[in-house]
Amino acid sequence: MAAKNQPSRKSTNASQPAATKSAPTPAAAPQPVAAKADGAEVWRHDYDYVLRDLRRLLIVSGSLFLIIIILGFFI
């Protein structure tokens, strides 16, 4: 008797267009972190790779400078 509690379903396939199968849509890109009022978080996120490169450049140049200073004492 549970069928009486459910609304009746009518076949409406003729009135509705057939669903077309398409390729699944890719997942949406993650939303960026909410920016502060001054937008500092936005540019920091956009230029993370620049900060990493600058840090690497500082380490390499500092190491080379120390090597030159140390070699200067022995040559």
PDB file with SEQRES, HELIX, SHEET and CRYST1 records, atoms N, CA, C and O in Angstrom:
SEQRES   1 A   75  MET ALA ALA LYS ASN GLN PRO SER ARG LYS SER THR ASN          
SEQRES   2 A   75  ALA SER GLN PRO ALA ALA THR LYS SER ALA PRO THR PRO          
SEQRES   3 A   75  ALA ALA ALA PRO GLN PRO VAL ALA ALA LYS ALA ASP GLY          
SEQRES   4 A   75  ALA GLU VAL TRP ARG HIS ASP TYR ASP TYR VAL LEU ARG          
SEQRES   5 A   75  ASP LEU ARG ARG LEU LEU ILE VAL SER GLY SER LEU PHE          
SEQRES   6 A   75  LEU ILE ILE ILE ILE LEU GLY PHE PHE ILE                      
HELIX    1 AA1 ALA A    2  LYS A    4  5                                   3    
HELIX    2 AA2 ALA A   40  ASP A   46  1                                   7    
HELIX    3 AA3 ASP A   48  PHE A   74  1                                  27    
CRYST1    1.000    1.000    1.000  90.00  90.00  90.00 P 1           1          
ATOM      1  N   MET A   1       0.790  -1.185   0.000  1.00  0.00           N  
ATOM      2  CA  MET A   1       0.000   0.000   0.000  1.00  0.00           C  
ATOM      3  C   MET A   1       0.849   1.272   0.000  1.00  0.00           C  
ATOM      4  O   MET A   1       0.296   2.371   0.052  1.00  0.00           O  
ATOM      5  N   ALA A   2       2.175   1.149  -0.057  1.00  0.00           N  
ATOM      6  CA  ALA A   2       3.058   2.308  -0.087  1.00  0.00           C  
ATOM      7  C   ALA A   2       2.916   3.069  -1.386  1.00  0.00           C  
ATOM      8  O   ALA A   2       3.288   4.240  -1.459  1.00  0.00           O  
ATOM      9  N   ALA A   3       2.380   2.420  -2.421  1.00  0.00           N  
ATOM     10  CA  ALA A   3       2.230   3.075  -3.712  1.00  0.00           C  
ATOM     11  C   ALA A   3       1.221   4.202  -3.647  1.00  0.00           C  
ATOM     12  O   ALA A   3       1.338   5.153  -4.421  1.00  0.00           O  
ATOM     13  N   LYS A   4       0.245   4.147  -2.771  1.00  0.00           N  
ATOM     14  CA  LYS A   4      -0.742   5.216  -2.664  1.00  0.00           C  
ATOM     15  C   LYS A   4      -0.129   6.489  -2.111  1.00  0.00           C  
ATOM     16  O   LYS A   4      -0.606   7.580  -2.422  1.00  0.00           O  
ATOM     17  N   ASN A   5       0.929   6.379  -1.286  1.00  0.00           N  
ATOM     18  CA  ASN A   5       1.568   7.547  -0.700  1.00  0.00           C  
ATOM     19  C   ASN A   5       2.458   8.282  -1.697  1.00  0.00           C  
ATOM     20  O   ASN A   5       2.740   9.467  -1.518  1.00  0.00           O  
ATOM     21  N   GLN A   6       2.896   7.600  -2.731  1.00  0.00           N  
ATOM     22  CA  GLN A   6       3.786   8.216  -3.706  1.00  0.00           C  
ATOM     23  C   GLN A   6       2.969   8.881  -4.793  1.00  0.00           C  
ATOM     24  O   GLN A   6       1.925   8.359  -5.182  1.00  0.00           O  
ATOM     25  N   PRO A   7       3.422  10.030  -5.299  1.00  0.00           N  
ATOM     26  CA  PRO A   7       2.708  10.673  -6.393  1.00  0.00           C  
ATOM     27  C   PRO A   7       2.818   9.822  -7.649  1.00  0.00           C  
ATOM     28  O   PRO A   7       3.814   9.134  -7.875  1.00  0.00           O  
ATOM     29  N   SER A   8       1.782   9.887  -8.447  1.00  0.00           N  
ATOM     30  CA  SER A   8       1.790   9.078  -9.670  1.00  0.00           C  
ATOM     31  C   SER A   8       2.762   9.682 -10.670  1.00  0.00           C  
ATOM     32  O   SER A   8       2.898  10.902 -10.766  1.00  0.00           O  
ATOM     33  N   ARG A   9       3.421   8.828 -11.398  1.00  0.00           N  
ATOM     34  CA  ARG A   9       4.395   9.266 -12.403  1.00  0.00           C  
ATOM     35  C   ARG A   9       3.812   9.020 -13.776  1.00  0.00           C  
ATOM     36  O   ARG A   9       3.398   7.908 -14.105  1.00  0.00           O  
ATOM     37  N   LYS A  10       3.787  10.049 -14.552  1.00  0.00           N  
ATOM     38  CA  LYS A  10       3.305   9.912 -15.915  1.00  0.00           C  
ATOM     39  C   LYS A  10       4.505   9.920 -16.847  1.00  0.00           C  
ATOM     40  O   LYS A  10       5.507  10.585 -16.582  1.00  0.00           O  
ATOM     41  N   SER A  11       4.401   9.213 -17.884  1.00  0.00           N  
ATOM     42  CA  SER A  11       5.473   9.168 -18.863  1.00  0.00           C  
ATOM     43  C   SER A  11       5.438  10.450 -19.687  1.00  0.00           C  
ATOM     44  O   SER A  11       4.493  10.694 -20.438  1.00  0.00           O  
ATOM     45  N   THR A  12       6.461  11.250 -19.540  1.00  0.00           N  
ATOM     46  CA  THR A  12       6.519  12.511 -20.271  1.00  0.00           C  
ATOM     47  C   THR A  12       7.713  12.533 -21.215  1.00  0.00           C  
ATOM     48  O   THR A  12       8.215  13.604 -21.558  1.00  0.00           O  
ATOM     49  N   ASN A  13       8.161  11.381 -21.630  1.00  0.00           N  
ATOM     50  CA  ASN A  13       9.320  11.320 -22.509  1.00  0.00           C  
ATOM     51  C   ASN A  13       9.064  12.032 -23.833  1.00  0.00           C  
ATOM     52  O   ASN A  13       9.996  12.602 -24.401  1.00  0.00           O  
ATOM     53  N   ALA A  14       7.860  12.019 -24.333  1.00  0.00           N  
ATOM     54  CA  ALA A  14       7.573  12.634 -25.613  1.00  0.00           C  
ATOM     55  C   ALA A  14       7.641  14.149 -25.527  1.00  0.00           C  
ATOM     56  O   ALA A  14       8.013  14.800 -26.503  1.00  0.00           O  
ATOM     57  N   SER A  15       7.290  14.729 -24.377  1.00  0.00           N  
ATOM     58  CA  SER A  15       7.284  16.183 -24.263  1.00  0.00           C  
ATOM     59  C   SER A  15       8.650  16.750 -23.899  1.00  0.00           C  
ATOM     60  O   SER A  15       8.897  17.938 -24.102  1.00  0.00           O  
ATOM     61  N   GLN A  16       9.531  15.928 -23.371  1.00  0.00           N  
ATOM     62  CA  GLN A  16      10.856  16.399 -22.990  1.00  0.00           C  
ATOM     63  C   GLN A  16      11.872  15.955 -24.027  1.00  0.00           C  
ATOM     64  O   GLN A  16      11.784  14.836 -24.533  1.00  0.00           O  
ATOM     65  N   PRO A  17      12.841  16.814 -24.355  1.00  0.00           N  
ATOM     66  CA  PRO A  17      13.874  16.411 -25.313  1.00  0.00           C  
ATOM     67  C   PRO A  17      14.735  15.305 -24.728  1.00  0.00           C  
ATOM     68  O   PRO A  17      14.944  15.223 -23.518  1.00  0.00           O  
ATOM     69  N   ALA A  18      15.218  14.479 -25.602  1.00  0.00           N  
ATOM     70  CA  ALA A  18      16.061  13.372 -25.161  1.00  0.00           C  
ATOM     71  C   ALA A  18      17.373  13.923 -24.623  1.00  0.00           C  
ATOM     72  O   ALA A  18      17.961  14.842 -25.194  1.00  0.00           O  
ATOM     73  N   ALA A  19      17.812  13.355 -23.533  1.00  0.00           N  
ATOM     74  CA  ALA A  19      19.068  13.784 -22.942  1.00  0.00           C  
ATOM     75  C   ALA A  19      20.215  13.269 -23.791  1.00  0.00           C  
ATOM     76  O   ALA A  19      20.287  12.080 -24.104  1.00  0.00           O  
ATOM     77  N   THR A  20      21.097  14.159 -24.156  1.00  0.00           N  
ATOM     78  CA  THR A  20      22.251  13.755 -24.948  1.00  0.00           C  
ATOM     79  C   THR A  20      23.406  13.461 -24.011  1.00  0.00           C  
ATOM     80  O   THR A  20      23.639  14.173 -23.034  1.00  0.00           O  
ATOM     81  N   LYS A  21      24.099  12.430 -24.323  1.00  0.00           N  
ATOM     82  CA  LYS A  21      25.260  12.074 -23.515  1.00  0.00           C  
ATOM     83  C   LYS A  21      26.443  12.872 -24.021  1.00  0.00           C  
ATOM     84  O   LYS A  21      26.779  12.830 -25.204  1.00  0.00           O  
ATOM     85  N   SER A  22      27.061  13.592 -23.124  1.00  0.00           N  
ATOM     86  CA  SER A  22      28.241  14.362 -23.491  1.00  0.00           C  
ATOM     87  C   SER A  22      29.372  13.978 -22.551  1.00  0.00           C  
ATOM     88  O   SER A  22      29.170  13.320 -21.530  1.00  0.00           O  
ATOM     89  N   ALA A  23      30.545  14.402 -22.922  1.00  0.00           N  
ATOM     90  CA  ALA A  23      31.713  14.110 -22.098  1.00  0.00           C  
ATOM     91  C   ALA A  23      31.523  14.780 -20.746  1.00  0.00           C  
ATOM     92  O   ALA A  23      30.989  15.886 -20.668  1.00  0.00           O  
ATOM     93  N   PRO A  24      31.956  14.121 -19.688  1.00  0.00           N  
ATOM     94  CA  PRO A  24      31.808  14.735 -18.366  1.00  0.00           C  
ATOM     95  C   PRO A  24      32.593  16.037 -18.299  1.00  0.00           C  
ATOM     96  O   PRO A  24      33.711  16.124 -18.807  1.00  0.00           O  
ATOM     97  N   THR A  25      32.019  17.019 -17.687  1.00  0.00           N  
ATOM     98  CA  THR A  25      32.707  18.298 -17.569  1.00  0.00           C  
ATOM     99  C   THR A  25      33.812  18.176 -16.541  1.00  0.00           C  
ATOM    100  O   THR A  25      33.640  17.526 -15.510  1.00  0.00           O  
ATOM    101  N   PRO A  26      34.957  18.806 -16.820  1.00  0.00           N  
ATOM    102  CA  PRO A  26      36.054  18.719 -15.854  1.00  0.00           C  
ATOM    103  C   PRO A  26      35.684  19.463 -14.580  1.00  0.00           C  
ATOM    104  O   PRO A  26      34.866  20.383 -14.581  1.00  0.00           O  
ATOM    105  N   ALA A  27      36.305  19.040 -13.513  1.00  0.00           N  
ATOM    106  CA  ALA A  27      36.042  19.674 -12.225  1.00  0.00           C  
ATOM    107  C   ALA A  27      36.470  21.132 -12.293  1.00  0.00           C  
ATOM    108  O   ALA A  27      37.479  21.469 -12.912  1.00  0.00           O  
ATOM    109  N   ALA A  28      35.713  21.965 -11.669  1.00  0.00           N  
ATOM    110  CA  ALA A  28      36.025  23.389 -11.666  1.00  0.00           C  
ATOM    111  C   ALA A  28      37.339  23.622 -10.932  1.00  0.00           C  
ATOM    112  O   ALA A  28      37.673  22.918  -9.979  1.00  0.00           O  
ATOM    113  N   ALA A  29      38.072  24.624 -11.398  1.00  0.00           N  
ATOM    114  CA  ALA A  29      39.339  24.966 -10.757  1.00  0.00           C  
ATOM    115  C   ALA A  29      39.064  25.439  -9.343  1.00  0.00           C  
ATOM    116  O   ALA A  29      38.037  26.067  -9.089  1.00  0.00           O  
ATOM    117  N   PRO A  30      39.975  25.142  -8.411  1.00  0.00           N  
ATOM    118  CA  PRO A  30      39.754  25.585  -7.043  1.00  0.00           C  
ATOM    119  C   PRO A  30      39.696  27.104  -6.982  1.00  0.00           C  
ATOM    120  O   PRO A  30      40.453  27.801  -7.658  1.00  0.00           O  
ATOM    121  N   GLN A  31      38.800  27.589  -6.174  1.00  0.00           N  
ATOM    122  CA  GLN A  31      38.649  29.029  -6.033  1.00  0.00           C  
ATOM    123  C   GLN A  31      39.834  29.583  -5.249  1.00  0.00           C  
ATOM    124  O   GLN A  31      40.284  28.961  -4.287  1.00  0.00           O  
ATOM    125  N   PRO A  32      40.343  30.748  -5.653  1.00  0.00           N  
ATOM    126  CA  PRO A  32      41.462  31.336  -4.917  1.00  0.00           C  
ATOM    127  C   PRO A  32      41.030  31.729  -3.514  1.00  0.00           C  
ATOM    128  O   PRO A  32      39.848  31.933  -3.239  1.00  0.00           O  
ATOM    129  N   VAL A  33      41.998  31.827  -2.654  1.00  0.00           N  
ATOM    130  CA  VAL A  33      41.740  32.210  -1.277  1.00  0.00           C  
ATOM    131  C   VAL A  33      41.158  33.614  -1.283  1.00  0.00           C  
ATOM    132  O   VAL A  33      41.571  34.463  -2.072  1.00  0.00           O  
ATOM    133  N   ALA A  34      40.214  33.848  -0.416  1.00  0.00           N  
ATOM    134  CA  ALA A  34      39.579  35.165  -0.359  1.00  0.00           C  
ATOM    135  C   ALA A  34      40.632  36.236  -0.106  1.00  0.00           C  
ATOM    136  O   ALA A  34      41.469  36.112   0.788  1.00  0.00           O  
ATOM    137  N   ALA A  35      40.570  37.269  -0.899  1.00  0.00           N  
ATOM    138  CA  ALA A  35      41.573  38.332  -0.812  1.00  0.00           C  
ATOM    139  C   ALA A  35      41.234  39.290   0.320  1.00  0.00           C  
ATOM    140  O   ALA A  35      40.071  39.480   0.676  1.00  0.00           O  
ATOM    141  N   LYS A  36      42.262  39.876   0.864  1.00  0.00           N  
ATOM    142  CA  LYS A  36      42.065  40.917   1.858  1.00  0.00           C  
ATOM    143  C   LYS A  36      41.592  42.170   1.127  1.00  0.00           C  
ATOM    144  O   LYS A  36      41.540  42.202  -0.102  1.00  0.00           O  
ATOM    145  N   ALA A  37      41.259  43.167   1.874  1.00  0.00           N  
ATOM    146  CA  ALA A  37      40.753  44.399   1.267  1.00  0.00           C  
ATOM    147  C   ALA A  37      41.795  45.033   0.350  1.00  0.00           C  
ATOM    148  O   ALA A  37      41.440  45.646  -0.657  1.00  0.00           O  
ATOM    149  N   ASP A  38      43.078  44.894   0.686  1.00  0.00           N  
ATOM    150  CA  ASP A  38      44.113  45.510  -0.142  1.00  0.00           C  
ATOM    151  C   ASP A  38      44.573  44.598  -1.276  1.00  0.00           C  
ATOM    152  O   ASP A  38      45.361  45.037  -2.113  1.00  0.00           O  
ATOM    153  N   GLY A  39      44.121  43.367  -1.337  1.00  0.00           N  
ATOM    154  CA  GLY A  39      44.465  42.460  -2.424  1.00  0.00           C  
ATOM    155  C   GLY A  39      45.842  41.832  -2.294  1.00  0.00           C  
ATOM    156  O   GLY A  39      46.346  41.269  -3.266  1.00  0.00           O  
ATOM    157  N   ALA A  40      46.463  41.911  -1.130  1.00  0.00           N  
ATOM    158  CA  ALA A  40      47.818  41.395  -0.960  1.00  0.00           C  
ATOM    159  C   ALA A  40      47.860  39.886  -1.156  1.00  0.00           C  
ATOM    160  O   ALA A  40      48.824  39.361  -1.712  1.00  0.00           O  
ATOM    161  N   GLU A  41      46.831  39.192  -0.710  1.00  0.00           N  
ATOM    162  CA  GLU A  41      46.829  37.731  -0.821  1.00  0.00           C  
ATOM    163  C   GLU A  41      46.730  37.295  -2.277  1.00  0.00           C  
ATOM    164  O   GLU A  41      47.278  36.256  -2.648  1.00  0.00           O  
ATOM    165  N   VAL A  42      46.055  38.055  -3.085  1.00  0.00           N  
ATOM    166  CA  VAL A  42      45.886  37.693  -4.488  1.00  0.00           C  
ATOM    167  C   VAL A  42      47.220  37.738  -5.224  1.00  0.00           C  
ATOM    168  O   VAL A  42      47.582  36.774  -5.898  1.00  0.00           O  
ATOM    169  N   TRP A  43      47.953  38.838  -5.105  1.00  0.00           N  
ATOM    170  CA  TRP A  43      49.209  38.908  -5.837  1.00  0.00           C  
ATOM    171  C   TRP A  43      50.231  37.950  -5.255  1.00  0.00           C  
ATOM    172  O   TRP A  43      51.062  37.421  -5.994  1.00  0.00           O  
ATOM    173  N   ARG A  44      50.195  37.716  -3.966  1.00  0.00           N  
ATOM    174  CA  ARG A  44      51.155  36.784  -3.365  1.00  0.00           C  
ATOM    175  C   ARG A  44      50.932  35.377  -3.911  1.00  0.00           C  
ATOM    176  O   ARG A  44      51.886  34.651  -4.192  1.00  0.00           O  
ATOM    177  N   HIS A  45      49.676  35.004  -4.056  1.00  0.00           N  
ATOM    178  CA  HIS A  45      49.362  33.684  -4.599  1.00  0.00           C  
ATOM    179  C   HIS A  45      49.767  33.592  -6.068  1.00  0.00           C  
ATOM    180  O   HIS A  45      50.256  32.551  -6.507  1.00  0.00           O  
ATOM    181  N   ASP A  46      49.574  34.649  -6.821  1.00  0.00           N  
ATOM    182  CA  ASP A  46      49.906  34.641  -8.241  1.00  0.00           C  
ATOM    183  C   ASP A  46      51.403  34.580  -8.483  1.00  0.00           C  
ATOM    184  O   ASP A  46      51.837  34.039  -9.500  1.00  0.00           O  
ATOM    185  N   TYR A  47      52.200  35.118  -7.577  1.00  0.00           N  
ATOM    186  CA  TYR A  47      53.645  35.190  -7.784  1.00  0.00           C  
ATOM    187  C   TYR A  47      54.427  34.299  -6.828  1.00  0.00           C  
ATOM    188  O   TYR A  47      55.571  34.609  -6.496  1.00  0.00           O  
ATOM    189  N   ASP A  48      53.832  33.200  -6.381  1.00  0.00           N  
ATOM    190  CA  ASP A  48      54.552  32.263  -5.518  1.00  0.00           C  
ATOM    191  C   ASP A  48      55.807  31.736  -6.191  1.00  0.00           C  
ATOM    192  O   ASP A  48      56.846  31.590  -5.547  1.00  0.00           O  
ATOM    193  N   TYR A  49      55.716  31.449  -7.487  1.00  0.00           N  
ATOM    194  CA  TYR A  49      56.872  30.903  -8.187  1.00  0.00           C  
ATOM    195  C   TYR A  49      58.009  31.920  -8.256  1.00  0.00           C  
ATOM    196  O   TYR A  49      59.175  31.527  -8.254  1.00  0.00           O  
ATOM    197  N   VAL A  50      57.705  33.205  -8.317  1.00  0.00           N  
ATOM    198  CA  VAL A  50      58.741  34.235  -8.353  1.00  0.00           C  
ATOM    199  C   VAL A  50      59.484  34.270  -7.025  1.00  0.00           C  
ATOM    200  O   VAL A  50      60.710  34.370  -6.998  1.00  0.00           O  
ATOM    201  N   LEU A  51      58.747  34.188  -5.930  1.00  0.00           N  
ATOM    202  CA  LEU A  51      59.389  34.198  -4.616  1.00  0.00           C  
ATOM    203  C   LEU A  51      60.284  32.973  -4.431  1.00  0.00           C  
ATOM    204  O   LEU A  51      61.365  33.072  -3.850  1.00  0.00           O  
ATOM    205  N   ARG A  52      59.829  31.816  -4.927  1.00  0.00           N  
ATOM    206  CA  ARG A  52      60.678  30.612  -4.847  1.00  0.00           C  
ATOM    207  C   ARG A  52      61.943  30.791  -5.672  1.00  0.00           C  
ATOM    208  O   ARG A  52      63.033  30.423  -5.234  1.00  0.00           O  
ATOM    209  N   ASP A  53      61.800  31.358  -6.870  1.00  0.00           N  
ATOM    210  CA  ASP A  53      62.967  31.567  -7.725  1.00  0.00           C  
ATOM    211  C   ASP A  53      63.931  32.577  -7.113  1.00  0.00           C  
ATOM    212  O   ASP A  53      65.145  32.384  -7.178  1.00  0.00           O  
ATOM    213  N   LEU A  54      63.415  33.643  -6.524  1.00  0.00           N  
ATOM    214  CA  LEU A  54      64.286  34.628  -5.880  1.00  0.00           C  
ATOM    215  C   LEU A  54      65.035  34.020  -4.705  1.00  0.00           C  
ATOM    216  O   LEU A  54      66.212  34.308  -4.490  1.00  0.00           O  
ATOM    217  N   ARG A  55      64.347  33.179  -3.949  1.00  0.00           N  
ATOM    218  CA  ARG A  55      65.004  32.518  -2.810  1.00  0.00           C  
ATOM    219  C   ARG A  55      66.127  31.604  -3.300  1.00  0.00           C  
ATOM    220  O   ARG A  55      67.225  31.593  -2.743  1.00  0.00           O  
ATOM    221  N   ARG A  56      65.833  30.842  -4.349  1.00  0.00           N  
ATOM    222  CA  ARG A  56      66.853  29.955  -4.914  1.00  0.00           C  
ATOM    223  C   ARG A  56      68.029  30.760  -5.459  1.00  0.00           C  
ATOM    224  O   ARG A  56      69.182  30.364  -5.285  1.00  0.00           O  
ATOM    225  N   LEU A  57      67.755  31.876  -6.110  1.00  0.00           N  
ATOM    226  CA  LEU A  57      68.804  32.728  -6.654  1.00  0.00           C  
ATOM    227  C   LEU A  57      69.679  33.290  -5.535  1.00  0.00           C  
ATOM    228  O   LEU A  57      70.902  33.354  -5.666  1.00  0.00           O  
ATOM    229  N   LEU A  58      69.047  33.695  -4.441  1.00  0.00           N  
ATOM    230  CA  LEU A  58      69.800  34.223  -3.302  1.00  0.00           C  
ATOM    231  C   LEU A  58      70.718  33.150  -2.708  1.00  0.00           C  
ATOM    232  O   LEU A  58      71.867  33.437  -2.373  1.00  0.00           O  
ATOM    233  N   ILE A  59      70.227  31.942  -2.579  1.00  0.00           N  
ATOM    234  CA  ILE A  59      71.039  30.860  -2.014  1.00  0.00           C  
ATOM    235  C   ILE A  59      72.217  30.536  -2.921  1.00  0.00           C  
ATOM    236  O   ILE A  59      73.343  30.394  -2.444  1.00  0.00           O  
ATOM    237  N   VAL A  60      71.975  30.419  -4.219  1.00  0.00           N  
ATOM    238  CA  VAL A  60      73.042  30.075  -5.160  1.00  0.00           C  
ATOM    239  C   VAL A  60      74.075  31.194  -5.235  1.00  0.00           C  
ATOM    240  O   VAL A  60      75.277  30.931  -5.195  1.00  0.00           O  
ATOM    241  N   SER A  61      73.617  32.441  -5.343  1.00  0.00           N  
ATOM    242  CA  SER A  61      74.571  33.553  -5.446  1.00  0.00           C  
ATOM    243  C   SER A  61      75.355  33.723  -4.147  1.00  0.00           C  
ATOM    244  O   SER A  61      76.546  34.030  -4.186  1.00  0.00           O  
ATOM    245  N   GLY A  62      74.712  33.531  -3.006  1.00  0.00           N  
ATOM    246  CA  GLY A  62      75.428  33.615  -1.733  1.00  0.00           C  
ATOM    247  C   GLY A  62      76.474  32.515  -1.607  1.00  0.00           C  
ATOM    248  O   GLY A  62      77.579  32.749  -1.118  1.00  0.00           O  
ATOM    249  N   SER A  63      76.116  31.312  -2.053  1.00  0.00           N  
ATOM    250  CA  SER A  63      77.077  30.200  -2.008  1.00  0.00           C  
ATOM    251  C   SER A  63      78.273  30.476  -2.908  1.00  0.00           C  
ATOM    252  O   SER A  63      79.417  30.252  -2.512  1.00  0.00           O  
ATOM    253  N   LEU A  64      78.013  30.958  -4.108  1.00  0.00           N  
ATOM    254  CA  LEU A  64      79.109  31.260  -5.035  1.00  0.00           C  
ATOM    255  C   LEU A  64      79.986  32.385  -4.495  1.00  0.00           C  
ATOM    256  O   LEU A  64      81.207  32.341  -4.644  1.00  0.00           O  
ATOM    257  N   PHE A  65      79.382  33.387  -3.873  1.00  0.00           N  
ATOM    258  CA  PHE A  65      80.150  34.481  -3.287  1.00  0.00           C  
ATOM    259  C   PHE A  65      81.054  33.960  -2.171  1.00  0.00           C  
ATOM    260  O   PHE A  65      82.217  34.354  -2.081  1.00  0.00           O  
ATOM    261  N   LEU A  66      80.528  33.079  -1.324  1.00  0.00           N  
ATOM    262  CA  LEU A  66      81.361  32.500  -0.263  1.00  0.00           C  
ATOM    263  C   LEU A  66      82.493  31.663  -0.833  1.00  0.00           C  
ATOM    264  O   LEU A  66      83.608  31.693  -0.313  1.00  0.00           O  
ATOM    265  N   ILE A  67      82.220  30.918  -1.892  1.00  0.00           N  
ATOM    266  CA  ILE A  67      83.275  30.114  -2.530  1.00  0.00           C  
ATOM    267  C   ILE A  67      84.367  31.019  -3.074  1.00  0.00           C  
ATOM    268  O   ILE A  67      85.548  30.698  -2.945  1.00  0.00           O  
ATOM    269  N   ILE A  68      84.000  32.141  -3.678  1.00  0.00           N  
ATOM    270  CA  ILE A  68      84.996  33.077  -4.212  1.00  0.00           C  
ATOM    271  C   ILE A  68      85.833  33.666  -3.076  1.00  0.00           C  
ATOM    272  O   ILE A  68      87.051  33.783  -3.208  1.00  0.00           O  
ATOM    273  N   ILE A  69      85.199  34.034  -1.971  1.00  0.00           N  
ATOM    274  CA  ILE A  69      85.924  34.603  -0.822  1.00  0.00           C  
ATOM    275  C   ILE A  69      86.881  33.557  -0.255  1.00  0.00           C  
ATOM    276  O   ILE A  69      88.043  33.865   0.012  1.00  0.00           O  
ATOM    277  N   ILE A  70      86.409  32.333  -0.070  1.00  0.00           N  
ATOM    278  CA  ILE A  70      87.256  31.279   0.498  1.00  0.00           C  
ATOM    279  C   ILE A  70      88.426  30.968  -0.440  1.00  0.00           C  
ATOM    280  O   ILE A  70      89.561  30.827   0.016  1.00  0.00           O  
ATOM    281  N   LEU A  71      88.162  30.864  -1.729  1.00  0.00           N  
ATOM    282  CA  LEU A  71      89.233  30.595  -2.684  1.00  0.00           C  
ATOM    283  C   LEU A  71      90.240  31.755  -2.735  1.00  0.00           C  
ATOM    284  O   LEU A  71      91.419  31.535  -3.011  1.00  0.00           O  
ATOM    285  N   GLY A  72      89.793  32.962  -2.475  1.00  0.00           N  
ATOM    286  CA  GLY A  72      90.683  34.132  -2.479  1.00  0.00           C  
ATOM    287  C   GLY A  72      91.769  34.021  -1.418  1.00  0.00           C  
ATOM    288  O   GLY A  72      92.864  34.551  -1.606  1.00  0.00           O  
ATOM    289  N   PHE A  73      91.491  33.344  -0.308  1.00  0.00           N  
ATOM    290  CA  PHE A  73      92.487  33.175   0.735  1.00  0.00           C  
ATOM    291  C   PHE A  73      93.553  32.161   0.350  1.00  0.00           C  
ATOM    292  O   PHE A  73      94.681  32.248   0.836  1.00  0.00           O  
ATOM    293  N   PHE A  74      93.229  31.209  -0.503  1.00  0.00           N  
ATOM    294  CA  PHE A  74      94.161  30.129  -0.830  1.00  0.00           C  
ATOM    295  C   PHE A  74      94.877  30.338  -2.161  1.00  0.00           C  
ATOM    296  O   PHE A  74      95.817  29.608  -2.472  1.00  0.00           O  
ATOM    297  N   ILE A  75      94.463  31.290  -2.924  1.00  0.00           N  
ATOM    298  CA  ILE A  75      95.127  31.495  -4.225  1.00  0.00           C  
ATOM    299  C   ILE A  75      95.992  32.714  -4.195  1.00  0.00           C  
ATOM    300  O   ILE A  75      96.627  33.046  -5.196  1.00  0.00           O  
TER     301      ILE A  75                                                      
END                                                                             
